[in-house]
Structures are given as structure tokens and as C-alpha cells.
Amino acid sequence: MPTKNGSVVMSVDIRSNGLGPYIPPKRFYVNINGFMKRDASGNPIFTIGYETFTLKSDHFKRSKSRPLWYTQNHSPVLILGGIEDEKTILLSDTNFQDFSLVELSIDSCWVGSYYCPILDFSATIHDAISTESTLFIRQNQLVYYFTGSYSALFDISHSSSSWVRVLASECIKKLCPVFVDGNGSEYILALTTGKNEGYIHIGTITDGRVSFKMMPESWSICDKLPGSNCSINWATYIADEKNLLLLVETLSPNLRARVVSRWAVGGKSPGDRPSLLSTTSFPLLLWSVQDLDFLVLHGTETYTRTAMIPKGLFFNTFNNMLYIWGNFILQSYNRIHFIYLADFPKDSVIKYMVNSYQGDMAFVTEGEEIWYFLEGGYDVYRLVPSKGWDIYFSLQKLQHSFLFADQEFLVTLFYEDGQLYQLIYLVDPGYERLVKRVLPVAQLLLYDQNTPYAVATIGNFWTPSFTNLCPFKVMRLRDLPKKQHLARQELYHAPPPLVSESLGFHNNNTLAIYQGLVYYLLWLHSKYDKPYADPVHDPTWRWWEHKSRYKDYYFYLSSNWLAAEGVYIDMNSYQKLYNISHDHGLPEMVFLDKGTSFSFTVFLTAHEHQAPPSSLLGSSYQVEKKLAVAVVVADPECLDVTVNQDVLLNRKAVLYKITIKDRKVCYDQGISGHNLKKTSLMVKVLGSSGKCFQTTYLGTRTQGHLMVPLLIGCPPGKRLAFDVTYTILHSQQLNKHYFDCVVSNAEMPCFLFRDLFQPFFLVQDMVTGDSGRFLGSYLLKVVGGGRTMDTIRDYTEEEIYRYNSPLDKTNSLIWKTKAERTTQDKKFYIMSQQSPGIEWLCLENSPCHDITPQSIFAPEFFLKLLVSNRGVDTSSYCDYQLIFILHLHGLPLSAQRSLFIVLVSSSLFVGLVVFYILFCLLWPHIVKAWVSLRWKINNIMAAESFYTYATSSAALSLQSQTVSEPSIKPPSNAGSRVDNALEKEVVA
């Protein structure tokens, strides 16, 4: 399931494993559809309108075919309008493997005026363009857009809830697509008519936000061109160059001309006005070619009586080829000089064209004819109708193919993965359908080929001898580079778990386990892109980090049918693959970094009947002449190409070793995988166009022509990571110790404030698995910080300058170094691996100064560091930008706070000492006083108790004497004895 990082275009590739019957490879697109939601019942519905389940034949019988416009390799949802008198479009998120007919929920109002002369009203959606996140349509002069819900691309608040009408005060006559994105945005062009004729609105789509800008602002394009009046018929935008190409028709009483003008619409500053770079004028009549295949236009040609009818422009960003089409085809290598292709008939008018961006293109005429053209050549071939098409159609009808019918209506034509497809409406008696089918270009050209032959007598029989028009017999590519590395593909091996049951079939539980494994693998893949580098450069390392020791135990359980889940997962089989090249041929796209190169060899063999002369020199010359190869690069100032030829006379073969190398001059610096320069390499065997074919069990394909798109810049999958493991080891050697935080965190180790800090970084390649030390120069800045992870905030530009610049005079520096290199304006230090360590300062006005301790441990602070090599390192095209959090501990206190703490601590200590001394001196007296006090208290309590007792006893005695006779008189000394006894008790 190949996926592109940060993309919503996804697909599934199905291939045979070589066991059992052969299964041809197939790709299914499963793109993310951001224009659907679920209703209250949980059923999926469209947000752009209402789905119509009835597909009527009138939708396509009355309507002609129309172009399918979308951003190349970026649009997950394709839309197709052009259904007459219906505000309905065809929508598909599977490249029309299946589709939906949707009636759009737009107001369909029509405003006609003197400034917007529209003759009649129609509900037809005339133009429909899809980008990565937004759909655009034009109905009459009104333009609408709808932004889908794509949380993977941008914030969900950028999405639309309904169709948004734009350019409400303008009269739009046409929408022109921009097929290739650039500068991180997608584009669309709107051509005006009426009062603003001669102006263009350039629409920019960035992160789901749509904005239009009118170009020029203060004057019309017609003011800069000859003639009193003009009309812009077509426009195309070259995003990488910020150039605008216009097809303009100028009118005046004595002059009528067609002009192709080139404008620069983007400057260094936002206020720069458009400037005219070049103009090329064309006559009113077509040229006379006199049986030529092509004609180079110099201005001295003769003309026919057929009027020129220009319809549109197309610019291929990869090979810098410009095409003008109508009832003719013009191509240009430099946008100034043109070549007229004479094979295309003057009586046919091209309606639209499609390009594969792999070296071939197709045209559809007003009469629904399909023409084919190989870029870099001059031959144009008619595919439908043709003799080859008649043969192919008859063969398919004999096989009762479901994809063919006697009555067919072409809906559109488009390329998918280098193959040409038709979306066609078929009508059979009682059964009508809309299907997508392959248009086999190579097979049609092979059937259409008129192979000459001669009849010779061999013995008593007449034997035909056919002449092979192809200049070579065999063409092979050898010594191919690793396709995975050049195409920047990250591959994982994730087989399904083994089922322990005797039948070995999977059930819902085992499939759910496998789905969880794949999901977890993708989660590890996305989580691996983090600032701190792992000790092992592999996303799957953490998966089995603590479980690999038990793999033998799990294998034992599964082997003895003891596994609780009934499955066995082989840990060693789930891994990332770095050196796999399972496909033959060159990759569909090649990425080149600064100074990198790749090479391959083209092997050609001659036919047997091309017998060389007797001399050795003649043999070599004949082989070289018959098997000549041309190598063309679109930007020779950017790429250096060398071709080494080796003639093998004994095998009648020639080897061409082709090497392509970047010249290090055509790109500055960029983020990995972004804003790459588009170019291409083309390899062509002379005389092979439309004549060489190879038929295998996979089908028929053309040979002798190769085009490989090249992207120059920082390739995707390269990143900069903080090598914390080696930084800690080096810190131990540099400072003779290393102290981690009291509460350690394995994911974010701490660094002591008073130690020198010398960071090290790794350049990691996620495709090749390489992970090496970053040896270039870089800028290090503190861009944020906080006392805790939750309180980290980003600093302003002014604060960043004060905290990092050696020119700061506000006593705010956070760090300094003894490195002598600085930027040209002396504002920041330039660091490298050889630079001395960083000394932390945290001066008075810095945010990390005087941190209040939150516990008994030393204060801590979290710094957000930015590391960037932009503008200071020339070793790579990559603009590495790494932001990571550094945990500092052991920060010192300020002098004032330290003095305050010392005074408070001293005061407390002195107070405690004085209190202790006083306590020791006064304690005996306190004890004595306490004892005396207790004695007195007890004495008083005893006396009170005795008095109470004595009083009660005397009363009882007196009462007894009055009741009984004779009475007894107590002794006189009894009271004194009692008092003596009480005194002794108290003393005791």
C-alpha cells in the first residue's frame, strides 16, 4: 500500500507472489474523500450536493467529450462537468474505477449586463477543476469553490460548509487549470471578458485557503500588445518560475494576429508589477510544408489558404516544452522559436489534450478523434479511428468483452500511471453503462503499422520476407541503480501472522490482529520523525526492544498449539527494508541532491539481416549508425550528462553507459521534499518512434523512447536529529562527569548548567538507512522556553535576538561560545562540530535567570532550541531545521536571591544557637521553679482535701455522741499527729 507522506492520494498494489496461477499486477486507488460526511442515521452523504442514482443516456449522447482537469499526483477526488442543461458532475475518488453522479447545491443565478454579455443561460457546469483539497466549477460567468474536510492537510476550520462564490463582480469566460503545483501551493487561472477584458485572476490554494489576485492591477495586458482590442483565449502558469504564458488574439481594422506572450508575475517583493518578457506573433494562415514531417519557423515560410484556429496552450514543466494547439500543433524548446508538426491534418481542430509527464501525450479533436504524440519527436499518430483500432475493436468484440459495444460515446480521456484511459459510455440493446478502459497505444500502433515485405523463392516455395522497421532487435537496460533509493520509497515487510489451526485459514480475530499490527507499524513510522535520535536507526526497533528475548518462548507456545490467540507473530519478519529493488527498469521519478549522480546502461543489438561489410572499420561504423542513441536533458545548465559507447562487434551490439550528475548550481536550499526543481532526462533511439514494440505476457509496449522526470533539491526522507547518546558520552569526556536529573527521563536526558554543552547531530536517511554525523555548519538559537514542559512559550523575534546575539547590550544572553565565526551581519554565531562547547549564562534579563526552586532540588528550565543550516552550509541542498527541547538542571540563583537566602538562613541559625544557649542556661532554674510550683500546688490541694475530710469526720462524731451514750472523747494530740503525717507524705 504505497502512501505519500502528507498526501491524501493513496493506492493499493496487488502483485503475484509467484505461486499458483499468474495474477497480473493491479493498482487500486483508495483516495481520501473529504467531500462526504455522515447524516444522523450514519449513512454517508455528499457535502457538495445530492447524489443522483439514475444515469441517463442523454447525459452523454448530447454532450461531447470534455477534459478532465486536476493537479497532477495531488488530487484525491476527480470531477467532470459538461453535462448539458444539468448542474451535475461526475465525481470519483478512485480515478473513475467507480463514480457518483452528484447534483450540486449551488444557487444557479445568472446576471447578464452590458459589461457581461452572455447570450443565453445554461445550467451546464462548463469548467470543473479539482485540486488537492478544493473543487472549482464555472457555471455561465459564475465561479464557485468548495474546500473539503482534510484534517491530514490543514486545520478543519478551513473547510467549507457550502459552495463559495468568488469573483462576484467579474465576468469569467473560462477557467484554465495549472496541472503542476509549485512553491507549496496550487493554482488556477480565471479569464475575464466584458469590462475587464485583458485581465487575469490568479487563484492560489494554500493549506485549504483560496485567494484570487487580479493581474495586472492598474493596466490591461492588451495595453502592452499591438492592436486596439484583444482577447485572451488561454493562459498557463509556470509556478516554479512565476511566469505567465498567454495566448492572445489581437484585433484592429488592418491587423489580426495571434500572440503568445510571456509575463513575469512574481518578483522579490510583493509590490513588483508584472513585466513583459517576450512575445511571439503568428500569422492568420497555416504554413505550407510540402511533404515535410515538420517545419522550423523562421518567418520566411509560405502559407496555405487554411485559417489558423488556436485553441490552447500547454507547458510541460519537466521538459520545458511549450505546445500550442488548435487545427495545428506547434512545439517550442525555448518558448520563442517554434516547430510546426505537419502530420496533424489542417481540417481537424483539437478540443483538449492530456499529458502523461512520462514522454507522451494525446489529443482529442472536435470530431472525437484521438491522436498520439511522443515528445521529443515529430510524428503524430491517429489512434481512433484507425486501421489498428478497427482490428483491436473487432478482436475485443469476438471475445465478447464487457468493455466494448457497438455504440460508444467518449466522455473523457486521461492518463493514469503512464497508461492512457478512456471513460466511455456504452450503449447495448437494453443495457447502458459508463466504463473505464485502457486505450492500448502500443498495440494500436503495432496493428496500424504497414510492414513492407518481399517474396523470395526458396526451393519450390514462395516465402514472404518481412522487413523489420525497428532499427534494433533487442533493447535492454542494464546496471540499473537501486530503484528504491532513487524514487525515495520507504518499504516495510509486514506479513500476516501464522494461524495455528490445522486448516490454516484466517478468521475475523486473526485478521483484526493483523490489522492492528499494520496500524501499529504505521504509527511507529509516523512517530519516528522526532527530534531525539534513537540509538538504532530503525522505526521498528522500539517495537521489539523489550520483547525479543521472549521470541523463542512464543515460538514454543505456537509450535505446541498453546498460543491463546491461535496465531504466531514472527518478530524478525516485521522490519524495514532498505536495499530492495524488486522492479526492473528505471523509477517513475528520480530525486537528486547536491552533486549526486546515477548511471545505467542501454544495451542494443542489431538485426541479423543488417550484415556488416567485410572490413572491421565498416562493421563498427554500420553498427553505430544503425544503433544511434540521443540523450536529452531539459536543463543542461543544471545537469551534466556523459555517454560512453562500447561497440560489441561479435554480438552486433552497442552498449551506451549514461551518467547523469547534478551540477550544484540550479537550487539553493529547501525543506526535505518541498519546492524541488522539475526537470527530466530523455533517451531516444534514433528512428524508433512508433516502430519498435515489445510484446510479453504483460502486453505490448513501445520501445526506443524513455523519459525520466528528475527532481533536483533536498530529497524527501532526509532529516536532522539530535544525537543525544553521543552528546552525553562526549559530555562525560569533556566535563569529566555527567549528572542526570534526580527524576530521570530516558526520552529527554538532562544536562547540568555549569557544564560545557557541545551538541552533535545526525543526518538520517529514512530511505537508505544511512545515519551519519552532520559535519556542516549551522545556526543555533534559543526560540522558546519555560520552567515546565507545559509553560514553554515561543519567543518573539526581538527576544530571540536579545537571548542569542553576541551584539546584545541588554544583559539578556542565555548562552555564549568561543566560536569566532558569525553571520555576515554579526548577529548570530555559526556553529559546527569543531566549535567549542556552549557556556550557559542566563543573564539578568533572560527568562532562565533567577528561577525559584520548587523543591529542595536545584532549579530546572526547559529551552526550545532551533538548529538550521540555511545560508551557512553549502554541502547539501537540504534546509535542515530541527527544533528540540533541552532540559537544563542545576541553574544558579541570582546574587540578590542568594544573599537573601543566606541572610535568612544565617538569622535562623543564629536564632537557633541563641535559643539553645539560653535554654541550656535557664533549664535548671526552670526545673527548680517547676518543682517548687508543683510542691506548692500539691500542698494546697492536700490541705484542702484534709480540711474537707476533717470537717466531715467531726460532724459525724458529734451526731453519734448525741444518739448513743456514753460518749467517747478523742485524745487531745490527734490533730497534731495527723498534721505530721500529712507533712511527711508531702515531703515524701
Secondary structure, 3 states (H helix, E strand, C coil): CCECCCCCCEEEEECCCCCCCCCCCEEEECCCCCCEEECCCCCEEECCEEEECCCCCHHHHCCCCCCCEECCCCCCCEEECCCCCCCEEEEECCCCCCCEEEEECCCCCCCCECCECCCCCCCCCCEEEECCCEEEEEECCEEEEEECCCCCCCCHHHCCCCCEEECCCCCEEEEEECCCCECCEEEEEEEECHHHCCCEEEEEEECCEEEEEEECCCCCHHHHCCCCEEEEEEEEEECCCCEEEEEEEEEECCEEEEEEEEEECCCCCCCCCCEEEEEEEECCEEECCCCCCEEECCCCCCEEEEECCEEEEEEECCCCEEEEEECCEEEECCCCCCEEECCCCCCCCEEEEEECCCCEEEEEECCCCEEEEECCCCCEEEEECCHHHHHHHHHHHHCCCCCCCCEEEEEEEEEECCEEEEEEEEEECCEEEEEEEECCHHHHHHHHCCCCEEEEEECCEEEEEECCCCCCCEEEEECCCCHHHHHCCCEEECCCCEECCCCCCCCHHHHHHHHHHHHHHHHHHHHCCCCECCCCCCHHHCCCCCCHHHHHHHHHHHHCCCCCCCEECCHHHCEEECCCCCCCCCCCCEEECCCCEEEEEEEEECCCCCCCCCCHHHHHHHHHHHCCEEEEECCCCCEEEEEEEEEEHHHCEEEEEEEEEECCCCCCCECCCCCCEEEEEEEEECCCCCCCEEEECCEEEECCEEEEEEEECCCCCEEEEECHHHHHHHHHHHHCCCCCCCCCCCCCCEEECCCCECCCEEEEECCCCCEEECCCCEEEEEEEEECCHHHCEECCHHHHHHHHCCCCCCCCCCEEECCCCECCCCCCECECCCCCCEEECCCCCCCCCCCCCCCCCCCEEEEEEEEECCCCCCCCCECCEEEEEEEEECCCCCHHHHHHHHHHHHHHHHHHHHHHHHHHHHHHHHHHHHHHHHHHHHHHHHHHHHHHHHHHHHHHHHHHHHHCCCCCCCCCCHHHHHHHHHHHHHHC
